[in-house]
Amino acid sequence: MTPPPFSKTQRGADLLTEHRKWLARAAEVASLPVSQGGSPHPTVRVGAVLVDPAGKEIAAASNRFAIGLDRRRPERYKSGSKSLWINCAEQMVLMQALRAGKKIEGARMYTTLEPCATCAGMIGELKIPEICVPVDAMRRYSKLKAKYKGSIETGRIKLMETGVRLTSIDLPTRLPDPPAPRSPRTRKGDGCGEKKR
C-alpha cells in the first residue's frame, strides 16, 4: 500500500520540509498546557497529527486522559498505573478525527514516538498508509521503560505486516523536549482540553 502524495508538485526537499513541519506540530501539541489538550504524562509526552492527502490537518492530539476522566487524582500518575489511565496520542488523534466525522482514508500520521503494539494494530486495521516519526524518536524519551520499548518493537512488526510504511524523518535539530507538566493537584478541569458534551 503506497501512501498518496500530499500534492502532485511536492517532491524531495519540499516533502521533507512538509514532514518536518508536521513533526514540529506534533511536538507542539504534546507540549501544550494540559488544559488545552497537552499531555499530562510526567515523563513521556507524545504528540500525534493526522494529515489528509492534500496536506491539511485532520486532527491533532497528545497522550492524555480520555474525556471525563479526572486527571487530578495522584494515584493515576504512579508507576505502573499511568499507562492504564493515559491513552496513547495515536489513539486520541484517531478518535478525535472519527468523532468529528472526518475522512481518514489516505491520511498520514505524524507522531513524536513510534506507535506501541496496540496502536500499530489499530493503525493497520484502519489502513493508515504511513506513519512518520523523527529519526531519534525512541532516544528522545530517555525515561521510556523497557516494556514499552518492547511494545514499540512489536508495533514495528505489526506496521510492516499490515502494509503501513514507517518513515523516519531526519530533523535538522532534535525536537525540543516538552516541558514537564505541573503537579496534578494544581490543575483544574477534566484533563483533556476538549469541551464536555
Accessible surface in RSA format (square Angstrom, percent):
REM  Atomic radii and reference values for relative SASA: ProtOr
REM  Chains: A
REM  Algorithm: Lee & Richards
REM  Probe-radius: 1.40
REM  Slices: 20
REM RES _ NUM      All-atoms   Total-Side   Main-Chain    Non-polar    All polar
REM                ABS   REL    ABS   REL    ABS   REL    ABS   REL    ABS   REL
RES MET A   1   114.14  59.1  49.00  32.4  65.14 155.1  53.44  45.4  60.70  80.4
RES THR A   2   115.03  81.8  89.68  90.9  25.35  60.4  56.23  75.5  58.80  88.9
RES PRO A   3     8.03   5.8   0.99   0.9   7.04  25.6   0.99   0.8   7.04  43.7
RES PRO A   4    46.22  33.7  40.35  36.8   5.87  21.3  45.76  37.8   0.46   2.8
RES PRO A   5    68.93  50.2  59.13  53.9   9.80  35.6  63.42  52.4   5.51  34.2
RES PHE A   6     7.49   3.7   2.24   1.4   5.24  13.6   2.24   1.4   5.24  15.0
RES SER A   7    44.86  37.9  36.23  48.4   8.63  19.9  41.80  89.0   3.06   4.3
RES LYS A   8   180.22  87.9 164.52 100.9  15.70  37.4 107.65  96.9  72.57  77.3
RES THR A   9   118.96  84.6  97.47  98.8  21.49  51.2  83.59 112.3  35.37  53.5
RES GLN A  10    32.33  18.1  30.35  22.2   1.97   4.7  12.22  26.0  20.11  15.3
RES ARG A  11   143.94  60.4 136.83  69.8   7.11  16.9  74.94 102.4  69.00  41.8
RES GLY A  12    58.63  72.3   0.00   N/A  58.63  72.3  45.44 124.7  13.18  29.5
RES ALA A  13    79.23  72.8  65.61 101.3  13.61  31.0  69.43  97.8   9.80  25.9
RES ASP A  14    84.15  58.9  79.70  79.3   4.45  10.5  11.54  27.1  72.62  72.4
RES LEU A  15    47.18  26.3  47.18  33.8   0.00   0.0  47.18  33.1   0.00   0.0
RES LEU A  16    61.88  34.5  60.12  43.0   1.75   4.4  61.07  42.9   0.80   2.2
RES THR A  17    89.65  63.8  87.81  89.0   1.84   4.4  64.17  86.2  25.48  38.5
RES GLU A  18    23.48  13.5  23.13  17.5   0.35   0.8   0.23   0.4  23.25  19.0
RES HIS A  19    11.69   6.4  11.69   8.1   0.00   0.0   5.95   6.1   5.74   6.7
RES ARG A  20    68.88  28.9  65.55  33.4   3.32   7.9  20.44  27.9  48.43  29.4
RES LYS A  21   105.13  51.3  94.77  58.1  10.37  24.7  70.43  63.4  34.70  37.0
RES TRP A  22    18.58   7.5  18.58   9.0   0.00   0.0  18.58   9.9   0.00   0.0
RES LEU A  23     0.00   0.0   0.00   0.0   0.00   0.0   0.00   0.0   0.00   0.0
RES ALA A  24    50.32  46.3  45.12  69.6   5.19  11.8  46.12  64.9   4.20  11.1
RES ARG A  25    70.52  29.6  67.36  34.3   3.16   7.5  24.25  33.1  46.27  28.0
RES ALA A  26     0.00   0.0   0.00   0.0   0.00   0.0   0.00   0.0   0.00   0.0
RES ALA A  27     7.88   7.2   6.00   9.3   1.88   4.3   6.46   9.1   1.43   3.8
RES GLU A  28    90.04  51.7  83.55  63.2   6.49  15.4  33.58  65.0  56.46  46.1
RES VAL A  29     5.44   3.6   5.44   4.9   0.00   0.0   5.44   4.7   0.00   0.0
RES ALA A  30     0.38   0.3   0.38   0.6   0.00   0.0   0.38   0.5   0.00   0.0
RES SER A  31    36.66  31.0  24.09  32.1  12.57  29.0   6.55  13.9  30.11  42.2
RES LEU A  32    48.36  26.9  46.12  33.0   2.24   5.6  48.09  33.8   0.27   0.7
RES PRO A  33    72.46  52.8  60.73  55.4  11.73  42.6  72.40  59.8   0.06   0.4
RES VAL A  34     9.97   6.6   6.24   5.6   3.74   9.0   6.24   5.4   3.74  10.1
RES SER A  35    72.91  61.6  51.02  68.1  21.90  50.4  37.60  80.1  35.31  49.5
RES GLN A  36   110.60  61.8  91.66  67.0  18.94  45.1  32.13  68.4  78.48  59.5
RES GLY A  37    11.27  13.9   0.00   N/A  11.27  13.9   9.62  26.4   1.64   3.7
RES GLY A  38     0.00   0.0   0.00   N/A   0.00   0.0   0.00   0.0   0.00   0.0
RES SER A  39     0.00   0.0   0.00   0.0   0.00   0.0   0.00   0.0   0.00   0.0
RES PRO A  40     0.30   0.2   0.00   0.0   0.30   1.1   0.00   0.0   0.30   1.8
RES HIS A  41    22.19  12.1  22.19  15.4   0.00   0.0   9.35   9.6  12.84  14.9
RES PRO A  42    53.54  39.0  40.57  37.0  12.97  47.2  41.27  34.1  12.27  76.3
RES THR A  43    63.31  45.0  38.69  39.2  24.62  58.7  38.43  51.6  24.88  37.6
RES VAL A  44    17.44  11.5  17.44  15.8   0.00   0.0  17.44  15.2   0.00   0.0
RES ARG A  45    12.29   5.2  11.03   5.6   1.26   3.0   5.71   7.8   6.58   4.0
RES VAL A  46     9.54   6.3   9.54   8.6   0.00   0.0   9.54   8.3   0.00   0.0
RES GLY A  47     0.00   0.0   0.00   N/A   0.00   0.0   0.00   0.0   0.00   0.0
RES ALA A  48     0.00   0.0   0.00   0.0   0.00   0.0   0.00   0.0   0.00   0.0
RES VAL A  49     0.00   0.0   0.00   0.0   0.00   0.0   0.00   0.0   0.00   0.0
RES LEU A  50     0.00   0.0   0.00   0.0   0.00   0.0   0.00   0.0   0.00   0.0
RES VAL A  51     0.07   0.0   0.00   0.0   0.07   0.2   0.00   0.0   0.07   0.2
RES ASP A  52    36.47  25.5  36.47  36.3   0.00   0.0   9.89  23.3  26.58  26.5
RES PRO A  53    44.99  32.8  42.18  38.5   2.80  10.2  43.88  36.2   1.11   6.9
RES ALA A  54    69.97  64.3  46.38  71.6  23.59  53.7  50.53  71.2  19.44  51.5
RES GLY A  55    14.70  18.1   0.00   N/A  14.70  18.1   3.39   9.3  11.30  25.3
RES LYS A  56   138.42  67.5 134.46  82.5   3.95   9.4  90.71  81.6  47.70  50.8
RES GLU A  57    69.04  39.6  42.13  31.9  26.90  64.1  18.26  35.3  50.77  41.5
RES ILE A  58    21.76  12.4   7.88   5.9  13.87  33.4   9.52   6.9  12.24  33.2
RES ALA A  59     4.77   4.4   0.89   1.4   3.88   8.8   4.77   6.7   0.00   0.0
RES ALA A  60    14.95  13.7   3.93   6.1  11.02  25.1   3.93   5.5  11.02  29.2
RES ALA A  61     4.03   3.7   0.36   0.6   3.67   8.3   4.03   5.7   0.00   0.0
RES SER A  62     0.00   0.0   0.00   0.0   0.00   0.0   0.00   0.0   0.00   0.0
RES ASN A  63    10.41   7.2  10.41  10.1   0.00   0.0   3.74   9.0   6.67   6.4
RES ARG A  64     3.80   1.6   3.80   1.9   0.00   0.0   0.00   0.0   3.80   2.3
RES PHE A  65     0.00   0.0   0.00   0.0   0.00   0.0   0.00   0.0   0.00   0.0
RES ALA A  66    33.99  31.2  33.99  52.4   0.00   0.0  33.99  47.9   0.00   0.0
RES ILE A  67    59.88  34.1  37.93  28.3  21.95  52.9  37.93  27.3  21.95  59.6
RES GLY A  68    46.26  57.0   0.00   N/A  46.26  57.0  19.48  53.4  26.78  60.0
RES LEU A  69    57.85  32.2  57.02  40.8   0.83   2.1  57.85  40.6   0.00   0.0
RES ASP A  70    45.09  31.6  41.16  41.0   3.93   9.3  21.40  50.4  23.69  23.6
RES ARG A  71     2.09   0.9   2.09   1.1   0.00   0.0   0.00   0.0   2.09   1.3
RES ARG A  72   108.24  45.4 102.95  52.5   5.29  12.6  20.88  28.5  87.35  52.9
RES ARG A  73   109.08  45.8 107.88  55.0   1.20   2.9  20.45  27.9  88.64  53.7
RES PRO A  74    60.00  43.7  56.17  51.2   3.83  13.9  56.35  46.5   3.65  22.7
RES GLU A  75    69.82  40.1  66.54  50.3   3.28   7.8  47.54  92.0  22.27  18.2
RES ARG A  76    21.63   9.1  21.63  11.0   0.00   0.0   0.11   0.2  21.51  13.0
RES TYR A  77    26.14  12.2  16.93   9.6   9.21  24.0  17.35  13.0   8.79  10.8
RES LYS A  78   131.74  64.3 125.03  76.7   6.71  16.0  81.24  73.1  50.50  53.8
RES SER A  79    85.15  72.0  57.71  77.0  27.44  63.2  41.62  88.6  43.53  61.0
RES GLY A  80    44.11  54.4   0.00   N/A  44.11  54.4  27.57  75.7  16.54  37.0
RES SER A  81    29.46  24.9  29.46  39.3   0.00   0.0   1.19   2.5  28.26  39.6
RES LYS A  82    31.15  15.2  30.92  19.0   0.23   0.6  12.62  11.4  18.53  19.7
RES SER A  83    57.79  48.8  28.84  38.5  28.95  66.7  24.97  53.2  32.82  46.0
RES LEU A  84   142.77  79.5 109.12  78.1  33.65  84.6 112.67  79.1  30.10  81.0
RES TRP A  85    79.81  32.0  77.18  37.4   2.63   6.2  67.73  36.1  12.08  19.6
RES ILE A  86    13.39   7.6   3.22   2.4  10.17  24.5   3.81   2.7   9.58  26.0
RES ASN A  87    50.08  34.5  44.85  43.3   5.23  12.6   5.92  14.2  44.16  42.7
RES CYS A  88    39.10  29.6  35.20  39.3   3.90   9.2   5.22  13.2  33.88  36.5
RES ALA A  89     0.55   0.5   0.00   0.0   0.55   1.2   0.00   0.0   0.55   1.4
RES GLU A  90     7.27   4.2   7.27   5.5   0.00   0.0   0.22   0.4   7.05   5.8
RES GLN A  91    30.27  16.9  30.04  22.0   0.23   0.6   5.67  12.1  24.60  18.7
RES MET A  92     9.82   5.1   9.46   6.3   0.36   0.9   6.83   5.8   2.99   4.0
RES VAL A  93     0.00   0.0   0.00   0.0   0.00   0.0   0.00   0.0   0.00   0.0
RES LEU A  94     1.23   0.7   1.23   0.9   0.00   0.0   1.23   0.9   0.00   0.0
RES MET A  95    93.79  48.6  93.79  62.1   0.00   0.0  70.97  60.3  22.81  30.2
RES GLN A  96    47.60  26.6  46.16  33.7   1.44   3.4  19.80  42.1  27.79  21.1
RES ALA A  97     0.49   0.5   0.00   0.0   0.49   1.1   0.49   0.7   0.00   0.0
RES LEU A  98    78.59  43.8  61.88  44.3  16.71  42.0  62.76  44.1  15.83  42.6
RES ARG A  99    88.92  37.3  55.95  28.5  32.97  78.5  48.02  65.6  40.91  24.8
RES ALA A 100    65.80  60.5  29.48  45.5  36.33  82.6  42.10  59.3  23.71  62.8
RES GLY A 101    64.17  79.1   0.00   N/A  64.17  79.1  34.76  95.4  29.41  65.9
RES LYS A 102   101.28  49.4  90.95  55.8  10.33  24.6  46.61  42.0  54.67  58.2
RES LYS A 103   182.62  89.1 164.84 101.1  17.77  42.3 113.89 102.5  68.73  73.2
RES ILE A 104    18.63  10.6  15.45  11.5   3.18   7.7  15.45  11.1   3.18   8.6
RES GLU A 105   155.00  89.0 136.59 103.3  18.41  43.8  57.43 111.1  97.56  79.7
RES GLY A 106    15.04  18.5   0.00   N/A  15.04  18.5  11.21  30.8   3.83   8.6
RES ALA A 107     0.06   0.1   0.06   0.1   0.00   0.0   0.06   0.1   0.00   0.0
RES ARG A 108    10.79   4.5  10.60   5.4   0.19   0.5   1.19   1.6   9.61   5.8
RES MET A 109     0.00   0.0   0.00   0.0   0.00   0.0   0.00   0.0   0.00   0.0
RES TYR A 110     0.00   0.0   0.00   0.0   0.00   0.0   0.00   0.0   0.00   0.0
RES THR A 111     0.00   0.0   0.00   0.0   0.00   0.0   0.00   0.0   0.00   0.0
RES THR A 112     0.04   0.0   0.04   0.0   0.00   0.0   0.04   0.1   0.00   0.0
RES LEU A 113    12.92   7.2  12.92   9.2   0.00   0.0  12.92   9.1   0.00   0.0
RES GLU A 114    13.96   8.0  11.30   8.5   2.67   6.3   1.57   3.0  12.40  10.1
RES PRO A 115     0.90   0.7   0.33   0.3   0.57   2.1   0.33   0.3   0.57   3.5
RES CYS A 116    26.00  19.7  23.19  25.9   2.81   6.6  15.89  40.3  10.12  10.9
RES ALA A 117    18.37  16.9  18.37  28.3   0.00   0.0  18.37  25.9   0.00   0.0
RES THR A 118    87.02  61.9  78.89  80.0   8.12  19.4  47.66  64.0  39.35  59.5
RES CYS A 119     0.87   0.7   0.58   0.6   0.30   0.7   0.86   2.2   0.01   0.0
RES ALA A 120     0.00   0.0   0.00   0.0   0.00   0.0   0.00   0.0   0.00   0.0
RES GLY A 121    24.72  30.5   0.00   N/A  24.72  30.5  19.03  52.2   5.70  12.8
RES MET A 122    62.08  32.1  54.32  36.0   7.75  18.5  51.70  44.0  10.37  13.7
RES ILE A 123     0.00   0.0   0.00   0.0   0.00   0.0   0.00   0.0   0.00   0.0
RES GLY A 124     2.97   3.7   0.00   N/A   2.97   3.7   0.32   0.9   2.65   5.9
RES GLU A 125   142.27  81.7 121.74  92.1  20.53  48.9  43.77  84.7  98.50  80.4
RES LEU A 126    62.06  34.6  46.14  33.0  15.92  40.0  49.18  34.5  12.88  34.7
RES LYS A 127   129.63  63.2 123.60  75.8   6.03  14.4  79.04  71.1  50.60  53.9
RES ILE A 128     0.29   0.2   0.27   0.2   0.02   0.0   0.29   0.2   0.00   0.0
RES PRO A 129     3.57   2.6   3.57   3.3   0.00   0.0   3.57   3.0   0.00   0.0
RES GLU A 130     4.29   2.5   4.29   3.2   0.00   0.0   0.00   0.0   4.29   3.5
RES ILE A 131     0.00   0.0   0.00   0.0   0.00   0.0   0.00   0.0   0.00   0.0
RES CYS A 132     0.00   0.0   0.00   0.0   0.00   0.0   0.00   0.0   0.00   0.0
RES VAL A 133     0.99   0.7   0.99   0.9   0.00   0.0   0.99   0.9   0.00   0.0
RES PRO A 134     0.86   0.6   0.20   0.2   0.65   2.4   0.20   0.2   0.65   4.1
RES VAL A 135    78.86  51.9  58.64  53.1  20.22  48.7  58.64  51.0  20.22  54.8
RES ASP A 136    24.97  17.5  23.67  23.6   1.30   3.1  15.01  35.3   9.96   9.9
RES ALA A 137     1.66   1.5   1.21   1.9   0.44   1.0   1.21   1.7   0.44   1.2
RES MET A 138    35.09  18.2  29.98  19.8   5.11  12.2  27.89  23.7   7.20   9.5
RES ARG A 139   178.78  75.1 155.12  79.1  23.66  56.3  83.44 114.0  95.33  57.8
RES ARG A 140    14.44   6.1   1.81   0.9  12.63  30.1   1.70   2.3  12.74   7.7
RES TYR A 141     9.20   4.3   5.98   3.4   3.22   8.4   8.58   6.4   0.62   0.8
RES SER A 142    99.34  83.9  65.32  87.2  34.02  78.4  50.09 106.7  49.25  69.0
RES LYS A 143   139.35  68.0 119.00  73.0  20.35  48.4  72.90  65.6  66.44  70.8
RES LEU A 144    15.55   8.7   6.92   4.9   8.63  21.7   7.40   5.2   8.14  21.9
RES LYS A 145    83.57  40.8  76.48  46.9   7.09  16.9  71.33  64.2  12.24  13.0
RES ALA A 146    85.48  78.6  69.45 107.2  16.03  36.5  71.09 100.1  14.39  38.1
RES LYS A 147   119.63  58.4  97.70  59.9  21.93  52.2  74.99  67.5  44.63  47.5
RES TYR A 148    65.55  30.6  65.48  37.3   0.07   0.2  59.69  44.9   5.85   7.2
RES LYS A 149    84.63  41.3  84.50  51.8   0.13   0.3  35.40  31.9  49.23  52.4
RES GLY A 150    36.03  44.4   0.00   N/A  36.03  44.4  32.76  89.9   3.26   7.3
RES SER A 151    29.39  24.8  22.47  30.0   6.92  15.9  19.66  41.9   9.73  13.6
RES ILE A 152     3.65   2.1   3.65   2.7   0.01   0.0   3.65   2.6   0.01   0.0
RES GLU A 153    80.82  46.4  79.86  60.4   0.95   2.3  40.46  78.3  40.36  32.9
RES THR A 154    62.43  44.4  61.93  62.8   0.50   1.2  34.66  46.6  27.77  42.0
RES GLY A 155     0.00   0.0   0.00   N/A   0.00   0.0   0.00   0.0   0.00   0.0
RES ARG A 156    78.43  32.9  72.97  37.2   5.46  13.0  31.41  42.9  47.02  28.5
RES ILE A 157    92.78  52.8  91.81  68.4   0.97   2.3  92.78  66.8   0.01   0.0
RES LYS A 158    77.12  37.6  74.84  45.9   2.28   5.4  47.23  42.5  29.89  31.8
RES LEU A 159     1.45   0.8   1.45   1.0   0.00   0.0   1.45   1.0   0.00   0.0
RES MET A 160   136.63  70.8 117.87  78.0  18.76  44.7  82.83  70.4  53.79  71.3
RES GLU A 161   135.07  77.5  97.38  73.7  37.69  89.7  36.36  70.3  98.71  80.6
RES THR A 162    58.89  41.9  41.65  42.2  17.24  41.1  50.38  67.7   8.51  12.9
RES GLY A 163    31.84  39.3   0.00   N/A  31.84  39.3  27.32  75.0   4.52  10.1
RES VAL A 164     5.95   3.9   0.12   0.1   5.83  14.0   0.47   0.4   5.48  14.9
RES ARG A 165   112.28  47.1 105.03  53.5   7.25  17.3  54.50  74.5  57.78  35.0
RES LEU A 166    53.75  29.9  26.69  19.1  27.06  68.0  26.69  18.7  27.06  72.8
RES THR A 167    33.07  23.5  29.49  29.9   3.59   8.5  31.57  42.4   1.50   2.3
RES SER A 168    65.51  55.4  41.75  55.7  23.76  54.7  19.57  41.7  45.94  64.4
RES ILE A 169     7.13   4.1   5.89   4.4   1.24   3.0   7.13   5.1   0.00   0.0
RES ASP A 170    92.18  64.6  89.46  89.0   2.72   6.4  25.69  60.5  66.49  66.3
RES LEU A 171    26.28  14.6   9.33   6.7  16.95  42.6   9.33   6.6  16.95  45.6
RES PRO A 172   101.29  73.8  63.60  58.0  37.69 137.0  74.27  61.3  27.03 168.0
RES THR A 173   103.65  73.7  93.22  94.5  10.43  24.8  76.00 102.1  27.65  41.8
RES ARG A 174   125.50  52.7 102.17  52.1  23.32  55.5  48.36  66.1  77.14  46.8
RES LEU A 175    14.49   8.1  12.65   9.0   1.84   4.6  13.63   9.6   0.86   2.3
RES PRO A 176   100.05  72.9  88.52  80.7  11.53  41.9  98.60  81.4   1.45   9.0
RES ASP A 177    83.20  58.3  61.67  61.4  21.53  50.9  30.11  70.9  53.09  52.9
RES PRO A 178    27.02  19.7   9.85   9.0  17.17  62.4  12.89  10.6  14.12  87.8
RES PRO A 179    88.72  64.7  77.18  70.4  11.54  42.0  88.72  73.2   0.00   0.0
RES ALA A 180    82.31  75.7  52.72  81.4  29.59  67.3  55.08  77.6  27.24  72.1
RES PRO A 181    26.26  19.1   2.26   2.1  24.00  87.3   9.87   8.1  16.39 101.9
RES ARG A 182   158.47  66.5 147.11  75.0  11.36  27.0  70.45  96.3  88.02  53.3
RES SER A 183    45.76  38.7  31.30  41.8  14.46  33.3  37.09  79.0   8.67  12.1
RES PRO A 184    22.31  16.3  22.31  20.3   0.00   0.0  22.31  18.4   0.00   0.0
RES ARG A 185   174.12  73.1 143.92  73.4  30.21  71.9  57.51  78.6 116.61  70.7
RES THR A 186    82.27  58.5  60.00  60.8  22.27  53.1  67.58  90.8  14.69  22.2
RES ARG A 187     9.81   4.1   4.77   2.4   5.04  12.0   3.12   4.3   6.69   4.1
RES LYS A 188   176.13  85.9 166.63 102.2   9.49  22.6 110.26  99.2  65.86  70.2
RES GLY A 189    43.84  54.1   0.00   N/A  43.84  54.1  38.84 106.6   5.00  11.2
RES ASP A 190    24.59  17.2  16.74  16.7   7.86  18.6  12.58  29.6  12.02  12.0
RES GLY A 191     2.17   2.7   0.00   N/A   2.17   2.7   0.19   0.5   1.98   4.4
RES CYS A 192     1.36   1.0   0.00   0.0   1.36   3.2   0.00   0.0   1.36   1.5
RES GLY A 193    35.93  44.3   0.00   N/A  35.93  44.3   6.82  18.7  29.11  65.2
RES GLU A 194    47.88  27.5  31.61  23.9  16.27  38.7  31.59  61.1  16.29  13.3
RES LYS A 195   184.31  89.9 168.73 103.5  15.58  37.1 118.89 107.0  65.41  69.7
RES LYS A 196   141.73  69.1 113.84  69.9  27.88  66.4  65.70  59.1  76.02  81.0
RES ARG A 197   221.93  93.2 144.07  73.4  77.86 185.4 108.33 148.1 113.60  68.8
END  Absolute sums over single chains surface
CHAIN  1 A    10019.6       8007.1       2012.5       5826.4       4193.2
END  Absolute sums over all chains
TOTAL         10019.6       8007.1       2012.5       5826.4       4193.2
